[in-house]
Amino acid sequence: MGKRKRERQLADYEAKAVTRNIRTSLQKLNLVAQMIRGKKVSVAINELTFSRKRIAKDVLKTLNSAIANAENNHGHDIDNLIISEAFCGKNLVMKRWKPRARGRVARILKPFSMLTIIVKDVEMANEENA
């Protein structure tokens, strides 16, 4: 018995990595994700390594995970990989309070985000589409 095997959501020439609970706002994370979207993997690694944004280290870690998934799980060549998708989503929000004058409080929101990076092997995609 048991459950049936789930169909793979991605094509055979794609690999994915997801990082959850990144302690930054969605807007700041999306600026860095936008910077690497659609580029070759080697160019994106260089841009993230020398970026001045704090969150670039976490994005680089996720990108390296996606590259490792493509190489180890699907046997893709690293030189042919491009970043086909890099998108962010909201996650939980910690709510904190700051005391203010006259017995009032100010709300402090500490948001978390999640990041998904999908890399695509260009040569295999061209072969499959041709």
Residue, then its C-alpha position, 0 to 999 in steps of 0.5 A: m500500500g502506501k502513498r503514490k509517488r508525487e509527480r515532479q513539479l519542475a522539468d528535468y533540466e531544472a533544480k530548486a533550493v528553498t531557504r525559509n526563515i531568513r531574518t529580513s524584510l521581503q523588500k530588502l531580500n527582493l532587491v538582492a534576488q532581483m540582482i541575480r535573476g536571469k544571469k549565469v551562475s558564475v556571474a551571480i556568485n561574483e555579484l553576491t560575493f562582492s555585494r555590500k548588502r548583508i542578506a547577500k550571504d544568505v542568498l549566496k548560500t541558497l544559490n550554492s545549494a541549488i547548484a549542488n542539487a542540480e549537480n548531484n541530484h540531476g547530473h547537470d554541468i555547472d557551466n551551463l546553469i542559469i538562474s531561471e527564477a529567484f523569488c521571495g515570499k513572506n514568512l512569520v512576523m515577530k511582534r515586539w513592543k516598545p514603551r512610549a510616553r504616557g503609558r502607551v506602546a509602539r509596535i515593532l514588527k520583525p519580519f522573516s522571509m523565504l527565498t526560492i531559487i530555481v536554476k536551469d541547464v540551458e543546453m538540456a532545455n534547448e535539446e528538450n525543446a528542439 
